[in-house]
Amino acid sequence: MTYQDHREHRDHQYGGHQEHRDHGADRDHRDPYRLVTPQAAPAPGDGPGAVSRGDVLRTLLWTVVVLSVVANTALSFTGAATPLHLATGLVTVLAAGTLVVRALRGRR
């Protein structure tokens, strides 16, 4: 029996009355063909579009990596002093290293 057949059978069984048809979250609970269990409503800020603290930190670290690489490249073309190259290179290595460590810890 397909899902559509099941719905038609149920509607016919209850005479098609609106109050007997299941709607919303109740339908998820009574649907025999549903493969997952219904979940509680997410708390405010925890929905599918919510941004976690880890996402913000990862974005910030990638921004620092890109900006420090661009700064180091610009310093190379302008012939800046070596300490400036070392400073931007150190920032790049620290930010990239932090991204790698977070990715490896996230695998566990």
MMTF fields as JSON, N, C-alpha, C and O atoms, coordinates in Angstrom:
{
  "mmtfVersion": "1.0.0",
  "mmtfProducer": "UNKNOWN",
  "numBonds": 431,
  "numAtoms": 432,
  "numGroups": 108,
  "numChains": 1,
  "numModels": 1,
  "chainsPerModel": [1],
  "groupsPerChain": [108],
  "chainIdList": ["A"],
  "bondAtomList": [4, 2, 8, 6, 12, 10, 16, 14, 20, 18, 24, 22, 28, 26, 32, 30, 36, 34, 40, 38, 44, 42, 48, 46, 52, 50, 56, 54, 60, 58, 64, 62, 68, 66, 72, 70, 76, 74, 80, 78, 84, 82, 88, 86, 92, 90, 96, 94, 100, 98, 104, 102, 108, 106, 112, 110, 116, 114, 120, 118, 124, 122, 128, 126, 132, 130, 136, 134, 140, 138, 144, 142, 148, 146, 152, 150, 156, 154, 160, 158, 164, 162, 168, 166, 172, 170, 176, 174, 180, 178, 184, 182, 188, 186, 192, 190, 196, 194, 200, 198, 204, 202, 208, 206, 212, 210, 216, 214, 220, 218, 224, 222, 228, 226, 232, 230, 236, 234, 240, 238, 244, 242, 248, 246, 252, 250, 256, 254, 260, 258, 264, 262, 268, 266, 272, 270, 276, 274, 280, 278, 284, 282, 288, 286, 292, 290, 296, 294, 300, 298, 304, 302, 308, 306, 312, 310, 316, 314, 320, 318, 324, 322, 328, 326, 332, 330, 336, 334, 340, 338, 344, 342, 348, 346, 352, 350, 356, 354, 360, 358, 364, 362, 368, 366, 372, 370, 376, 374, 380, 378, 384, 382, 388, 386, 392, 390, 396, 394, 400, 398, 404, 402, 408, 406, 412, 410, 416, 414, 420, 418, 424, 422, 428, 426],
  "bondOrderList": [1, 1, 1, 1, 1, 1, 1, 1, 1, 1, 1, 1, 1, 1, 1, 1, 1, 1, 1, 1, 1, 1, 1, 1, 1, 1, 1, 1, 1, 1, 1, 1, 1, 1, 1, 1, 1, 1, 1, 1, 1, 1, 1, 1, 1, 1, 1, 1, 1, 1, 1, 1, 1, 1, 1, 1, 1, 1, 1, 1, 1, 1, 1, 1, 1, 1, 1, 1, 1, 1, 1, 1, 1, 1, 1, 1, 1, 1, 1, 1, 1, 1, 1, 1, 1, 1, 1, 1, 1, 1, 1, 1, 1, 1, 1, 1, 1, 1, 1, 1, 1, 1, 1, 1, 1, 1, 1],
  "groupList": [{"groupName": "MET", "atomNameList": ["N", "CA", "C", "O"], "elementList": ["N", "C", "C", "O"], "formalChargeList": [0, 0, 0, 0], "bondAtomList": [1, 0, 2, 1, 3, 2], "bondOrderList": [1, 1, 2], "singleLetterCode": "M", "chemCompType": "L-PEPTIDE LINKING"}, {"groupName": "THR", "atomNameList": ["N", "CA", "C", "O"], "elementList": ["N", "C", "C", "O"], "formalChargeList": [0, 0, 0, 0], "bondAtomList": [1, 0, 2, 1, 3, 2], "bondOrderList": [1, 1, 2], "singleLetterCode": "T", "chemCompType": "L-PEPTIDE LINKING"}, {"groupName": "TYR", "atomNameList": ["N", "CA", "C", "O"], "elementList": ["N", "C", "C", "O"], "formalChargeList": [0, 0, 0, 0], "bondAtomList": [1, 0, 2, 1, 3, 2], "bondOrderList": [1, 1, 2], "singleLetterCode": "Y", "chemCompType": "L-PEPTIDE LINKING"}, {"groupName": "GLN", "atomNameList": ["N", "CA", "C", "O"], "elementList": ["N", "C", "C", "O"], "formalChargeList": [0, 0, 0, 0], "bondAtomList": [1, 0, 2, 1, 3, 2], "bondOrderList": [1, 1, 2], "singleLetterCode": "Q", "chemCompType": "L-PEPTIDE LINKING"}, {"groupName": "ASP", "atomNameList": ["N", "CA", "C", "O"], "elementList": ["N", "C", "C", "O"], "formalChargeList": [0, 0, 0, 0], "bondAtomList": [1, 0, 2, 1, 3, 2], "bondOrderList": [1, 1, 2], "singleLetterCode": "D", "chemCompType": "L-PEPTIDE LINKING"}, {"groupName": "HIS", "atomNameList": ["N", "CA", "C", "O"], "elementList": ["N", "C", "C", "O"], "formalChargeList": [0, 0, 0, 0], "bondAtomList": [1, 0, 2, 1, 3, 2], "bondOrderList": [1, 1, 2], "singleLetterCode": "H", "chemCompType": "L-PEPTIDE LINKING"}, {"groupName": "ARG", "atomNameList": ["N", "CA", "C", "O"], "elementList": ["N", "C", "C", "O"], "formalChargeList": [0, 0, 0, 0], "bondAtomList": [1, 0, 2, 1, 3, 2], "bondOrderList": [1, 1, 2], "singleLetterCode": "R", "chemCompType": "L-PEPTIDE LINKING"}, {"groupName": "GLU", "atomNameList": ["N", "CA", "C", "O"], "elementList": ["N", "C", "C", "O"], "formalChargeList": [0, 0, 0, 0], "bondAtomList": [1, 0, 2, 1, 3, 2], "bondOrderList": [1, 1, 2], "singleLetterCode": "E", "chemCompType": "L-PEPTIDE LINKING"}, {"groupName": "GLY", "atomNameList": ["N", "CA", "C", "O"], "elementList": ["N", "C", "C", "O"], "formalChargeList": [0, 0, 0, 0], "bondAtomList": [1, 0, 2, 1, 3, 2], "bondOrderList": [1, 1, 2], "singleLetterCode": "G", "chemCompType": "PEPTIDE LINKING"}, {"groupName": "ALA", "atomNameList": ["N", "CA", "C", "O"], "elementList": ["N", "C", "C", "O"], "formalChargeList": [0, 0, 0, 0], "bondAtomList": [1, 0, 2, 1, 3, 2], "bondOrderList": [1, 1, 2], "singleLetterCode": "A", "chemCompType": "L-PEPTIDE LINKING"}, {"groupName": "PRO", "atomNameList": ["N", "CA", "C", "O"], "elementList": ["N", "C", "C", "O"], "formalChargeList": [0, 0, 0, 0], "bondAtomList": [1, 0, 2, 1, 3, 2], "bondOrderList": [1, 1, 2], "singleLetterCode": "P", "chemCompType": "L-PEPTIDE LINKING"}, {"groupName": "LEU", "atomNameList": ["N", "CA", "C", "O"], "elementList": ["N", "C", "C", "O"], "formalChargeList": [0, 0, 0, 0], "bondAtomList": [1, 0, 2, 1, 3, 2], "bondOrderList": [1, 1, 2], "singleLetterCode": "L", "chemCompType": "L-PEPTIDE LINKING"}, {"groupName": "VAL", "atomNameList": ["N", "CA", "C", "O"], "elementList": ["N", "C", "C", "O"], "formalChargeList": [0, 0, 0, 0], "bondAtomList": [1, 0, 2, 1, 3, 2], "bondOrderList": [1, 1, 2], "singleLetterCode": "V", "chemCompType": "L-PEPTIDE LINKING"}, {"groupName": "SER", "atomNameList": ["N", "CA", "C", "O"], "elementList": ["N", "C", "C", "O"], "formalChargeList": [0, 0, 0, 0], "bondAtomList": [1, 0, 2, 1, 3, 2], "bondOrderList": [1, 1, 2], "singleLetterCode": "S", "chemCompType": "L-PEPTIDE LINKING"}, {"groupName": "TRP", "atomNameList": ["N", "CA", "C", "O"], "elementList": ["N", "C", "C", "O"], "formalChargeList": [0, 0, 0, 0], "bondAtomList": [1, 0, 2, 1, 3, 2], "bondOrderList": [1, 1, 2], "singleLetterCode": "W", "chemCompType": "L-PEPTIDE LINKING"}, {"groupName": "ASN", "atomNameList": ["N", "CA", "C", "O"], "elementList": ["N", "C", "C", "O"], "formalChargeList": [0, 0, 0, 0], "bondAtomList": [1, 0, 2, 1, 3, 2], "bondOrderList": [1, 1, 2], "singleLetterCode": "N", "chemCompType": "L-PEPTIDE LINKING"}, {"groupName": "PHE", "atomNameList": ["N", "CA", "C", "O"], "elementList": ["N", "C", "C", "O"], "formalChargeList": [0, 0, 0, 0], "bondAtomList": [1, 0, 2, 1, 3, 2], "bondOrderList": [1, 1, 2], "singleLetterCode": "F", "chemCompType": "L-PEPTIDE LINKING"}],
  "groupTypeList": [0, 1, 2, 3, 4, 5, 6, 7, 5, 6, 4, 5, 3, 2, 8, 8, 5, 3, 7, 5, 6, 4, 5, 8, 9, 4, 6, 4, 5, 6, 4, 10, 2, 6, 11, 12, 1, 10, 3, 9, 9, 10, 9, 10, 8, 4, 8, 10, 8, 9, 12, 13, 6, 8, 4, 12, 11, 6, 1, 11, 11, 14, 1, 12, 12, 12, 11, 13, 12, 12, 9, 15, 1, 9, 11, 13, 16, 1, 8, 9, 9, 1, 10, 11, 5, 11, 9, 1, 8, 11, 12, 1, 12, 11, 9, 9, 8, 1, 11, 12, 12, 6, 9, 11, 6, 8, 6, 6],
  "groupIdList": [1, 2, 3, 4, 5, 6, 7, 8, 9, 10, 11, 12, 13, 14, 15, 16, 17, 18, 19, 20, 21, 22, 23, 24, 25, 26, 27, 28, 29, 30, 31, 32, 33, 34, 35, 36, 37, 38, 39, 40, 41, 42, 43, 44, 45, 46, 47, 48, 49, 50, 51, 52, 53, 54, 55, 56, 57, 58, 59, 60, 61, 62, 63, 64, 65, 66, 67, 68, 69, 70, 71, 72, 73, 74, 75, 76, 77, 78, 79, 80, 81, 82, 83, 84, 85, 86, 87, 88, 89, 90, 91, 92, 93, 94, 95, 96, 97, 98, 99, 100, 101, 102, 103, 104, 105, 106, 107, 108],
  "secStructList": [7, 7, 2, 2, 2, 2, 2, 2, 2, 2, 2, 2, 2, 6, 6, 6, 7, 4, 4, 4, 1, 7, 7, 2, 2, 2, 2, 2, 2, 2, 7, 6, 6, 7, 7, 1, 7, 7, 7, 7, 7, 7, 7, 6, 6, 7, 1, 6, 6, 7, 7, 7, 2, 2, 2, 2, 2, 2, 2, 2, 2, 2, 2, 2, 2, 2, 2, 2, 2, 2, 2, 2, 2, 2, 2, 2, 2, 2, 6, 7, 7, 2, 2, 2, 2, 2, 2, 2, 2, 2, 2, 2, 2, 2, 2, 2, 2, 2, 2, 2, 2, 2, 2, 2, 2, 2, 6, 7],
  "xCoordList": [0.85, 0.0, 0.897, 1.79, 0.673, 1.48, 0.984, -0.086, 1.761, 1.382, 0.077, -0.787, -0.069, -1.296, -2.495, -3.554, -2.334, -3.414, -3.777, -4.952, -2.748, -2.98, -3.791, -4.723, -3.444, -4.17, -5.616, -6.535, -5.814, -7.17, -7.993, -9.167, -7.385, -8.082, -8.475, -9.597, -7.554, -7.827, -8.913, -9.814, -8.836, -9.858, -11.224, -12.237, -11.245, -12.506, -13.036, -14.238, -12.132, -12.51, -13.136, -14.101, -12.611, -13.128, -14.157, -14.586, -14.544, -15.561, -15.058, -15.863, -13.748, -13.183, -13.36, -13.179, -13.713, -13.906, -12.574, -11.582, -12.57, -11.342, -10.747, -9.525, -11.58, -11.033, -10.331, -9.526, -10.62, -9.983, -8.701, -7.913, -8.485, -7.246, -6.118, -6.295, -4.973, -3.845, -3.076, -2.831, -2.705, -1.971, -0.753, -0.707, 0.231, 1.391, 2.212, 2.467, 2.636, 3.538, 2.867, 3.545, 1.532, 0.843, 0.956, 1.045, 0.956, 1.063, 2.4, 2.464, 3.465, 4.772, 4.775, 5.43, 4.053, 4.035, 3.215, 3.543, 2.167, 1.29, 1.591, 0.957, 2.503, 2.8, 3.576, 4.73, 2.98, 3.677, 4.834, 5.658, 4.915, 5.967, 7.112, 8.066, 7.027, 8.08, 9.259, 9.082, 10.477, 11.667, 12.356, 13.166, 12.061, 12.707, 11.663, 10.483, 12.109, 11.182, 11.055, 12.008, 9.897, 9.736, 10.626, 10.843, 11.135, 12.018, 11.299, 10.378, 11.73, 11.154, 11.52, 12.52, 10.715, 10.978, 12.291, 12.541, 13.139, 14.419, 14.217, 13.27, 15.126, 15.098, 15.462, 16.108, 15.066, 15.433, 16.95, 17.692, 17.393, 18.82, 19.452, 20.639, 18.677, 19.21, 18.617, 18.749, 17.973, 17.33, 18.338, 19.545, 17.847, 18.759, 19.595, 20.655, 19.152, 19.907, 20.814, 21.474, 20.853, 21.652, 23.141, 23.553, 23.932, 25.378, 26.033, 25.799, 26.857, 27.518, 28.77, 29.251, 29.265, 30.481, 31.675, 32.562, 31.687, 32.766, 32.777, 33.841, 31.575, 31.494, 32.051, 32.749, 31.738, 32.236, 33.76, 34.446, 34.285, 35.738, 36.442, 37.478, 35.889, 36.493, 36.512, 37.51, 35.417, 35.36, 36.373, 37.043, 36.483, 37.459, 38.888, 39.711, 39.187, 40.533, 40.856, 41.973, 39.901, 40.135, 40.347, 41.172, 39.61, 39.785, 41.188, 41.834, 41.655, 43.01, 44.058, 45.029, 43.873, 44.832, 44.899, 45.985, 43.751, 43.727, 44.335, 45.148, 43.951, 44.479, 45.987, 46.699, 46.471, 47.913, 48.706, 49.821, 48.147, 48.818, 48.857, 49.884, 47.745, 47.7, 48.678, 49.38, 48.721, 49.648, 51.1, 51.928, 51.404, 52.767, 53.149, 54.28, 52.196, 52.457, 52.686, 53.589, 51.879, 52.04, 53.378, 54.036, 53.776, 55.067, 56.219, 57.245, 56.063, 57.105, 57.291, 58.417, 56.178, 56.265, 56.779, 57.364, 56.564, 57.017, 58.439, 59.026, 58.994, 60.367, 60.465, 61.437, 59.477, 59.456, 60.532, 61.148, 60.735, 61.754, 61.395, 60.229, 62.427, 62.256, 61.38, 60.582, 61.485, 60.62, 59.119, 58.323, 58.732, 57.328, 56.91, 55.811, 57.795, 57.52, 57.374, 56.469, 58.279, 58.236, 56.955, 56.362, 56.538, 55.334, 54.089, 53.271, 53.95, 52.777, 52.84, 51.809, 54.024, 54.174, 53.82, 53.197, 54.21, 53.884, 52.376, 51.819, 51.718, 50.252, 49.596, 48.653, 50.094, 49.549, 49.707, 48.763, 50.893, 51.162, 50.307, 49.774, 50.17, 49.364, 47.885, 47.246, 47.351, 45.935, 45.69, 44.71, 46.574, 46.416, 46.603, 45.887, 47.552, 47.758, 46.557, 46.184, 45.955, 44.754, 43.614, 42.874, 43.475, 42.447, 42.697, 41.756, 43.943, 44.279, 43.99, 43.398, 44.406, 44.173, 42.676, 42.237, 41.892, 40.436, 39.802, 38.876, 40.299, 39.75, 40.09, 39.246, 41.302, 41.695, 40.947, 40.569, 40.73, 39.957, 38.493, 37.826, 37.989, 36.6, 36.305, 35.149, 37.335, 37.159, 36.885, 36.293, 37.298, 37.154, 35.737, 35.45],
  "yCoordList": [-1.168, 0.0, 1.234, 1.348, 2.14, 3.354, 4.355, 4.194, 5.364, 6.407, 7.071, 7.343, 7.332, 7.956, 7.045, 7.515, 5.737, 4.781, 4.782, 4.734, 4.837, 4.86, 6.089, 5.987, 7.246, 8.487, 8.412, 8.809, 7.9, 7.791, 6.817, 7.068, 5.712, 4.743, 5.383, 5.2, 6.13, 6.769, 7.826, 7.913, 8.637, 9.667, 9.028, 9.528, 7.92, 7.219, 6.627, 6.661, 6.088, 5.461, 6.477, 6.154, 7.686, 8.716, 9.613, 10.61, 9.28, 10.065, 11.395, 12.258, 11.585, 12.82, 14.024, 15.156, 13.812, 14.942, 15.588, 14.907, 16.9, 17.662, 17.397, 17.336, 17.237, 17.077, 15.739, 15.594, 14.75, 13.45, 13.349, 12.425, 14.272, 14.248, 14.747, 15.682, 14.135, 14.568, 15.66, 15.574, 16.676, 17.811, 18.08, 17.694, 18.744, 19.241, 18.146, 17.114, 18.374, 17.459, 16.129, 15.103, 16.118, 14.869, 13.914, 12.703, 14.426, 13.584, 12.851, 11.676, 13.529, 12.892, 11.712, 10.7, 11.845, 10.802, 9.598, 8.464, 9.82, 8.739, 8.197, 7.226, 8.762, 8.339, 7.028, 7.022, 5.901, 4.619, 4.495, 3.591, 5.38, 5.308, 6.267, 6.343, 6.989, 7.944, 7.192, 6.353, 7.491, 6.751, 7.341, 6.663, 8.574, 9.203, 9.55, 9.708, 9.667, 10.049, 11.564, 12.268, 12.071, 13.526, 14.105, 13.484, 15.299, 15.954, 17.112, 17.693, 17.439, 18.583, 19.866, 19.922, 20.867, 22.153, 22.718, 22.657, 23.266, 23.812, 25.066, 25.828, 25.255, 26.472, 27.657, 27.478, 28.862, 30.028, 30.117, 30.041, 30.28, 30.356, 29.005, 28.939, 27.909, 26.572, 25.923, 24.713, 26.7, 26.162, 25.797, 25.916, 25.349, 24.933, 26.078, 25.834, 27.303, 28.438, 29.077, 30.076, 28.51, 29.087, 28.906, 27.878, 29.897, 29.855, 29.58, 30.298, 28.54, 28.181, 29.031, 29.71, 28.976, 29.696, 29.164, 29.922, 27.846, 27.235, 27.705, 27.893, 27.896, 28.401, 29.815, 30.152, 30.634, 32.018, 32.021, 32.764, 31.182, 31.126, 30.621, 31.163, 29.591, 29.074, 30.134, 30.281, 30.867, 31.935, 33.023, 33.532, 33.376, 34.397, 33.927, 34.704, 32.662, 32.139, 32.113, 32.45, 31.719, 31.73, 33.153, 33.387, 34.092, 35.494, 35.976, 36.668, 35.606, 35.998, 35.364, 36.023, 34.098, 33.427, 34.156, 34.461, 34.429, 35.071, 36.471, 36.84, 37.245, 38.614, 38.622, 39.469, 37.696, 37.679, 37.223, 37.695, 36.317, 35.916, 37.087, 37.34, 37.797, 38.962, 40.034, 40.646, 40.259, 41.259, 40.849, 41.686, 39.579, 39.11, 39.249, 39.61, 38.96, 39.118, 40.583, 40.906, 41.458, 42.893, 43.395, 44.221, 42.894, 43.293, 42.805, 43.478, 41.671, 41.153, 42.052, 42.303, 42.531, 43.383, 44.782, 45.441, 45.24, 46.587, 46.596, 47.662, 45.426, 45.366, 45.779, 46.425, 45.418, 45.791, 45.028, 44.093, 45.448, 44.856, 43.41, 43.016, 42.651, 41.235, 41.007, 40.07, 41.809, 41.57, 41.626, 40.914, 42.455, 42.514, 41.216, 40.709, 40.685, 39.409, 38.298, 37.467, 38.301, 37.276, 37.382, 36.367, 38.603, 38.804, 38.301, 37.585, 38.673, 38.209, 36.697, 36.025, 36.168, 34.726, 33.98, 32.919, 34.521, 33.922, 33.921, 32.932, 35.025, 35.094, 34.043, 33.37, 33.907, 32.914, 31.502, 30.713, 31.193, 29.849, 29.553, 28.451, 30.522, 30.308, 30.092, 29.19, 30.913, 30.774, 29.467, 28.773, 29.125, 27.883, 26.674, 25.68, 26.758, 25.666, 25.462, 24.327, 26.548, 26.454, 25.794, 24.977, 26.149, 25.512, 24.008, 23.218, 23.613, 22.194, 21.444, 20.365, 22.01, 21.363, 21.209, 20.155, 22.237, 22.16, 21.111, 20.408, 21.008, 20.005, 18.587, 17.692, 18.386, 17.065, 16.689, 15.529, 17.63, 17.353, 17.109, 16.356, 17.722, 17.54, 16.16, 15.736, 15.461, 14.112, 13.075, 12.034, 13.337, 12.355, 12.188, 11.401],
  "zCoordList": [0.0, 0.0, 0.0, 0.839, -0.916, -0.983, 0.043, 0.629, 0.243, 1.197, 0.768, 1.602, -0.522, -1.019, -0.772, -0.355, -1.027, -0.761, 0.715, 1.08, 1.56, 3.003, 3.4, 4.198, 2.848, 3.175, 2.691, 3.406, 1.473, 0.95, 1.786, 2.055, 2.196, 3.03, 4.363, 4.837, 4.962, 6.244, 6.092, 6.927, 5.022, 4.8, 4.588, 5.079, 3.854, 3.621, 4.928, 5.19, 5.742, 7.006, 7.954, 8.647, 7.997, 8.89, 8.209, 8.789, 7.021, 6.338, 5.821, 5.47, 5.764, 5.222, 6.123, 5.672, 7.396, 8.303, 8.64, 8.904, 8.627, 8.837, 10.216, 10.349, 11.249, 12.593, 12.782, 13.703, 11.923, 12.06, 11.244, 11.447, 10.341, 9.563, 10.436, 11.217, 10.309, 11.123, 10.396, 9.193, 11.138, 10.599, 11.46, 12.628, 10.879, 11.617, 12.244, 11.624, 13.505, 14.197, 14.5, 14.551, 14.704, 14.977, 13.802, 14.003, 12.586, 11.411, 11.422, 11.059, 11.834, 11.872, 12.833, 12.584, 13.912, 14.923, 14.466, 14.817, 13.697, 13.282, 11.902, 11.487, 11.191, 9.821, 9.851, 10.28, 9.406, 9.489, 8.499, 8.636, 7.509, 6.501, 6.785, 6.01, 7.875, 8.213, 8.806, 9.69, 8.319, 8.739, 9.955, 10.587, 10.298, 11.443, 12.478, 12.165, 13.713, 14.771, 14.786, 14.453, 15.165, 15.218, 16.31, 17.35, 16.055, 17.014, 17.658, 17.084, 18.852, 19.55, 18.811, 18.096, 18.991, 18.344, 18.869, 20.073, 17.997, 18.453, 19.287, 19.089, 20.215, 21.031, 20.156, 19.123, 20.539, 19.731, 19.576, 20.555, 18.34, 18.061, 17.783, 17.462, 17.901, 17.657, 16.414, 16.228, 15.57, 14.382, 13.321, 13.534, 12.171, 11.107, 10.551, 9.976, 10.704, 10.197, 11.24, 10.956, 12.447, 13.518, 13.222, 12.683, 13.573, 13.368, 14.706, 15.678, 14.758, 16.009, 16.227, 15.319, 17.421, 17.777, 16.989, 16.597, 16.762, 15.986, 14.542, 13.952, 13.967, 12.595, 12.498, 11.542, 13.488, 13.491, 13.619, 12.917, 14.524, 14.719, 13.454, 13.066, 12.811, 11.584, 10.486, 9.779, 10.343, 9.344, 9.656, 8.757, 10.918, 11.327, 11.047, 10.563, 11.349, 11.099, 9.606, 9.212, 8.776, 7.327, 6.823, 5.94, 7.379, 6.992, 7.35, 6.563, 8.548, 8.976, 8.058, 7.685, 7.692, 6.799, 5.46, 4.968, 4.881, 3.559, 3.636, 2.788, 4.638, 4.757, 5.009, 4.47, 5.815, 6.087, 4.861, 4.637, 4.075, 2.84, 1.864, 1.234, 1.739, 0.845, 1.327, 0.523, 2.643, 3.187, 2.929, 2.569, 3.109, 2.879, 1.407, 1.082, 0.523, -0.915, -1.265, -2.037, -0.706, -0.967, -0.433, -1.066, 0.733, 1.288, 0.412, 0.31, -0.204, -1.087, -2.315, -2.745, -2.872, -4.051, -3.727, -4.587, -2.496, -2.138, -1.601, -1.418, -1.347, -0.839, 0.616, 1.007, 1.427, 2.845, 3.617, 3.105, 4.85, 5.712, 6.082, 6.085, 6.387, 6.725, 7.957, 7.947, 9.016, 10.185, 9.841, 10.454, 8.877, 8.477, 7.779, 8.004, 6.931, 6.289, 7.326, 7.246, 8.293, 9.336, 10.173, 10.539, 10.47, 11.28, 10.546, 11.123, 9.287, 8.539, 8.305, 8.318, 8.095, 7.944, 9.225, 9.173, 10.363, 11.658, 11.891, 12.369, 11.554, 11.691, 10.793, 11.208, 9.575, 8.649, 9.203, 9.188, 9.687, 10.209, 11.44, 11.57, 12.338, 13.546, 13.207, 13.748, 12.319, 11.955, 11.206, 11.477, 10.265, 9.51, 10.423, 10.298, 11.329, 12.285, 13.191, 13.49, 13.623, 14.452, 13.673, 14.223, 12.399, 11.567, 11.441, 11.515, 11.252, 11.117, 12.416, 12.393, 13.543, 14.839, 15.1, 15.563, 14.812, 15.017, 14.107, 14.513, 12.887, 11.959, 12.439, 12.375, 12.91, 13.393, 14.666, 14.832, 15.557, 16.776, 16.456, 17.166, 15.417, 15.03, 14.466, 14.429, 14.029, 13.466, 14.54, 14.256, 15.743, 16.832, 17.252, 18.154]
}
